[in-house]
Amino acid sequence: MKPTLSIALLVCLSLNVGCANKTRTGALVGTGAGAGVGAIIGHQIGKGKEGALIGAAIGGVTGSVLGHKDDVKDEQESTARNVAHMEEQREASARAMTNFDVIEMSHAQMSEALIISTMQDRGGAFDTSPTGIIGLKKDGVSETVIMAMQRHNKTR
C-alpha cells in the first residue's frame, strides 16, 4: 500500500474517535475502508487513485446510510424505554396513597400496622409539612402513622 493511502486511512480512522453518532462513525469507517478496497482494486487495473476515490465515496455513503439506520433504531429504543418509564411512574402515582387515604383509613378504625403496611405496599405522596402534620393529628391519625409517613417521604 502506498504511503499516501496509508496516511489517508489513518486520518479517516483517527477522526472516528469520539464520534457523536453511528451515522458519522459509519461514514468515516466506510470512507476509509472503501478507499482502501478501491485503491487495491484500482491498482490492479492501473487506476489506484481513481479506485480509492470511488471506493471512498461508495464506502462513505454506504457507511453513513447503515450508521443512520442504527441511530434511528437507537432513538426508537430510547423513546420506548422513556415511554415505559413514564407509564410506570404514572401507574405508581395513581396507586400512591395520600394524606386523605390515611385519614380515611384512620376514621375507619384500621390498625396502625395495616395503614403502614398499605403505605409500604402502595407507596405514597404525603404532605408532612408542619401544617400537614397538624391536619393529620386533628383528623385522628396517630403519631406512629405520621412518623411512618415522614420516613416514607425521606426514602423516595
N, C-alpha and C positions, 0 to 999 in steps of 0.2 A: 504494500500500500504506500502511496506517495506521502511525503511529509505534509503537504498541504491538506490532503484529505484527512490525515490523522489529526491534525490541528483542528480542522473544521468539526470533526466528530467530537473531540474533547470539548470544544466550545459549546456545542449543542447539548451535550450531556451535562456539563457543569452548569449551564443555565437552568437545568431542570431542578437543581437543589432548591428546596423551599417553595416549590410551585404551589399556588393557592388552590388550584383545582385540577381535576383529571383531564379537562379539555386542553389546557396548556401543556400539561405533562405529556399527554398523548401526542400533541402536535410536535413538541420538541423531540421526544423519543422517535416518533415516526419520521421526522425530518432527518435526524441523524442516521437512523437505520436505513431509510430509503436512499440517502446519499451514498452510504457505504455499499449497499447492494447494487445501486445504479452504477457506481464507479467500477465495481468489479465486472458487471455485465458489459458496461460500455467499453471497458478496457479490452475485452475480448474481441471487440469489433473496431478498435482504434478510436473510440469516441468516449474516453473516460470522463472528461469534464461534462460533456453533454448528458451522459448517463447519470452522473452524480446529481446534476441539476434536476433532471426529470425524476429520478428516484426520490430526491429530497422533496419535490413538490407533491408527488403522489403519496409518499410516506407521511408528510406533514398533514395533508388533507385527511387521509385515512385515520391517522392517529388522533387528529382533532375530533373527527366525527365519532370515533369509538369512545374517546375520553368524554365527550359531551353526553353521549348515551349513559355512561356511568354516573356523570354528575346529575343528570335528570333522575336516574334511579335512586341515587343517594338522597336527593332532595325529597323525592316522594316518600322514601322510607322515614326520613326525618319528620316530615309532615305527619305521617301516620302515627309515629311514636308520640308526637306532641298532642295530636287529637286524642289518642288513647289516654295519655296522662291527664289532659283536661277533663275528659269524661270521668276518670277515676276520682279526680278532685271534686267534680260536681256531684257524683254519687255519694262520696264521703260527706260532703257538705249537707246534702239532703238528709242523710242519716243522722247527722250530728245533733246531739241534744243541746238545748238552750236553757237559760235560766227559767223560762216558762215551763219547760218539761220537768225540771227538778221541783219547781213549786207545785205543779200538778201532782207529781208522784208523792210529795210530802203531804199534800192535802188528802190524798187517797190512802194515807196511813201505811205507805210502803216502808219497809225497814231501811235503815241507813245502808246496810250491806247490799240490798237489792238495788238501791239508787246508784250506789258507787259502782256496782258490777255492771249495770246498764250503761253507765257513763263510760266505763272502760271498754265495753263491747261496741258501742255505737260511736264513740268519740264525742266531742263537744266543743262548742264555741261559747264560752261563758263570759259574762260581764262580771269581773271580780274587782272592779274599781270600788273604792270606799262607798260610793253611792249604791252600787250594785249589791254589795255585801249587806248594807243596811236594809235594802229592799228585800233581799233573801231572808234575812233574820226576822223582819217584820211579818213575812209571809209564812213563818214557821219552819224554815229549813234549819236543820241542826248545824252546829259549828263543825262537826266532823265531816258532814257532806260539803259544806262550804270550803273547808280546807282541802278536801279531795278535788274540788273544782279548781282551786288555785293551783294545786300540784299538776293537775291535768293541763292547765294552760301553760305551765312552765315547760312541759315535756313536748309540746307540739311545735 
